[in-house]
Amino acid sequence: MQNDLVVLYEHPEWQKPLWGALEKRGVDFSVFDLKAGAFDPDSLPNARLYFNQASPSAYVRGNTRSVPLAMSLMRALELRGAKVLNGARAFALELRKSEQAALMAGLGIAHPKTLAFNDVDAALGLWRGGWPALVKPEQGGSGARMFLLNEPEELVRLLRDQASLWLPDNLLMLQEYFQVDAARGIVRMEFVGGKLLYAMRVVSHGAFNLCPSETCNPADGSEGACEIPEVRPAKPVEFYPYPEVPVEAVAIGERIVAAGGLDVAGIEYLEAADGRMVFYDVNANSNLRKPIGEAFGFDPFERVVDYLVEQIG
């Protein structure tokens, strides 16, 4: 089957607003479900454009096989000359938080001290980031399996008692922890085609899952339908339009997007006590939030469709 566009996906609820916008525009598209798929490298589909919407957090939904299939398929497509947005290079950056830190170090961008490790003793022998510290999966997503630890002994006990935290790739991260103004939260900027779409402030109330999808964090403050297990905070995560986002922050975000080969991306930073903007997360599967876009006067999914139609040519 030939289409103008094929969307690679794993989480259908996240994709419904995009699919609706594509249908409204009359775009000739099909979808490839990464949860249960197959492909023949000798006879790949002949679409004009592929758009990767795979998520690193697939494994916490029982869809561990989605990520390797997505990576293999995109590499095969690219080797055959296909045009893939948020392709293998961008997806690899999203999958590896240590790679994100290395990219920002190379660009001279402030970011948390970060240590990748597969052995606790080795990690504690090399860690210079101080305590408290965050431990998180190298392949993260949606705040899954993140813990704030106050001392080295907590790391030892955590991984002794919860050995499954090493999954899916047996690589974890220690990351420097920054206390932020709880009322201001963090800033997330969304980029499409290398340019800022909108910025928003995200107030977590202690949650790690800051997924902007209304499926996970509904606009009405209800519980949502996210499969990420975590103790819910007393208040739901809050999202606010941030039209006053500093020009410097946008410029840094643009540099990260360009250097990482990202077509559609969400870039997050926090404001440290000393006034620095500390960039700490790069998302290629950018779950947009319609009410935020509408606060700026547009439907963000329609803007993505504009970009996809432009790329189809």
N, C-alpha and C positions, 0 to 999 in steps of 0.2 A: 504494500500500500504506500502510495506517495502522497505526502502532505507538504504544505508550505512550512509547517512548524510541528515539531514533536516536543512535548514537555515531559522530561524525566522526573518522576515524583515517587515519594514513599508515603506521605501523610495526606490523604485526600481532603480532609477538612481544611487544612491550610491552603489548599489549591483552589477550592471552590470559588472564592472571589475573583481569582485570575481567570479561571475557566469561564465564569459568567461574563467577564469583560471581553474575553476573546469571542465568545458566541455573539454577544451584542454587536461587536464590530464586524462579524461575518468572516473572521479569519479561518482559513482552512487548516485545522490543527487536529492532532491526535495525541494520546497520552501513552507513556510507557511506564507501567507499574513495576518499580524496582523490587517490590517485596517478593515477587514470584515471576521471574522472567528468564529469557534466554536470547542469545543472539549468535548469528553465524558471521564470523569476521570476513568470510569470502563473499557474502551477499547482504551487506548491511542496508537498512532502509535508505531511501534516496530523498530525504527531506531537504528543503532549502536551508532550514535552520533548526538547531536543537537548543533547548533551554534547560539547563540542569537545575532542578529544585530539590535534590537529595539533601538529607539532613544528617549531620554527625550523630545526632541523638537517636537515630533509628534503633540502635541496639537496646535502649531502655524500653522500647515498645515491643520487644520481641522480634525485631526485624533486622537482626545482626547482619544478614546476608545482603542487605540492600547496598551498603556502602561499597564493598568490594565489587559488586556487579556494576554499580554506577561508574566506578573508576575504570574498570576494564572496558566497559562499553565506550566511555568517552575517549579513552586512549585509542581504541580501535577506530572510532569515528574520525578522530583527528589525524591519525596515520593515513586514513583513506581520503583526506582532504575535506572532510565535512566542517561546517561552521558551527561551533558549539559555544554558546554563551555560558559563562561561569564553568568553564571546562575543567580538564584534569588539573591544570596548574592552579587555578583558583580554588578548586575543591581541596586539593592537597594542603593549601595554606589554611583553609578553614578547619581541616582535620587535625592540624598539628599546632598546638599553642606555642610550643618551643620555636617553631618556624616563624610564627607571628612575632615573637619576641626578637628573634634574630633579624627579621626584616626591619623592625622598628629601630633596633640598635644600629643597623647599617645606615638607616636614614637619619640618625641622630634625633629620634623622637623619644620623649620621656615615656617610660613604660615601667611596670613593676619588675623588680628582681625576680628572676624565674629560674627554676632548676628542674630539669627532667631527670627521672630516675627509675630504675627497675630493681633497686635494692635499698632497704631502709638505712642500713649502716652507711652505705656509700653516700646517701642523701644527707644524713646528719653530719657526716664528716666534711661535706663541701658547702653546706648551706650557710650563707652569710646574710640572709635577709632579715634575721631577727624574728621575734615572736610577739604577738600572735602572728600566725601565717595561715594561708589558705592551702588546702590540698584539693586537687581536682584532677580529673582524667586528662591525659594528653588529648584524646579525642573526646571533647566535651560536647556541649549543646544543651540549651534550655536549663542551665544551672544544675544539671544532673550530677549526683555523687560529689557535691562540693561540701567541704567541712571547714569550719574555722577552728583552728587548734591553738591552744595557749602555751604549749610547751612540747619539747621533743618527745617526752614519754607518751603524750597523747597520740602522736603519729605511730609509735610502736604498737600501742594497744589497738588502735583503730585497724591497722592492717593485719594484726594477729587475729582479731575477732571477726573481721569482715574481709576475708580473702577474695571474695568476689569483686571487690572494688578494683582489682587489677584488670578486670575485663573492660573492653574487649581486646586490647592490644598489649596488656602487661606493661604499660608505661604510664607513670603518674607525674604530676607536677607539684612542686612547692612554689608558692607565689607570694610575694610581698603583699601585706595587707595594709590598706589605707582607710582610716576613719574619715567618713565624709559627713557633711552637714545633712542630717536625716531629712530635713524639710526640702532640701534642694535635690537630693538624690544624685543620679548620674545623668549623662547626656548621651543620647543615641542619635546619630545622623544617618539618614538613608540616602544612598547615591544610586542614580540610574544613568548609565552611559557615561560614567566618570564625573557627573555633576550632581550637586546637592539637590535632592528632592524636597526634603524637609528635615528639621531637627526637632527633637522632643526631650523633655525632662522625664525621667522615670524614677518615681519614689517607691522604694521596695518594701518599706516597713519590715525589713529583716529577711525577706524572701531572696533566694538565689535565682529562681526561675523568673526572669524578666522578659520572657517571650512576648513580643508585642501582638501576636495573633489574638484576635478576639475569641478564638476557640479556647485558648489557654487562659487568657485574662480578659473576660468579657467587659465591655464598656459599662455595663450596669452594675458591676461589682459582684456579680454572682460567682459561684464557685468555678464554673468552667468545666471543661472535659479533658484536661491535660493528664497524660498518663505518668508524668514525672512524679515519683513519690517524694513528698516533702511535707514537713509540718507547716501548715498554712499560718501566716502571720495574722495578728488580730485584725488588721485592715487589709483589703485587697491592694495589689500593686496599682499605682496611679500613673497615668500618662498625661502629659501636658504639652501643648504646642510650645516651641521655643524659638520664636522668630528672632530673638536677640542673640542667637548663637554667634560667638565671636568669629570675625573674618579669619583670624589665625587658625582657629579650630577647623574651619571648613577647608582651608588650604592644606593643613596637615592631613585631613581625611582624604583629600584629593590625591595627595602624594602616596598614601598607603594604597588606595584603590589602583592607581596607575602602576605602582611598583609590583603589586600583587597580581596584576592581570585580571582584576575583578570587573565584571560588567554591571552587575547589580549587587549592592553590598550594604550592610549595616555596620557602622563603626562606632564603638563605644569608648567614652573617656570619663574620668572622674576629676574632680577638682580637689587637689591635695591642700592640706592646711597651709602650706607655704605658697599657695597661689598657682602652682604648676598645673597644667593640664596633663594628666597621665593617661595615656591610651593603653587599653588592656584587652580589647576583644575585637576580632574581625569576623564578620558573618557573611558568607556568600549566599546562603539560602535566606534571603531577607524577607521575613514575614512583616508585611506592611500593615499599618493600622488605619483603616478607612476614616474613623472620626478625626484623626490628626490631620490627614490630608484635607478633609473637608473643612477643617478650621482654617486652612490656608487657601481654600477656595477651589479645590479640585479633588477628584477621586484618584488616589494614588495607583490603583490597579489600571485605570485607563491610561495613566502616564506610562506605566510599564508596557501596556499594549502598544502605545505610540512608538516606543523604542523598539519593540519586537517587530512591528510592521516596517519600520525604517530599516532594520537589519535584514529582514527578508528581502527587501529591495524590489 
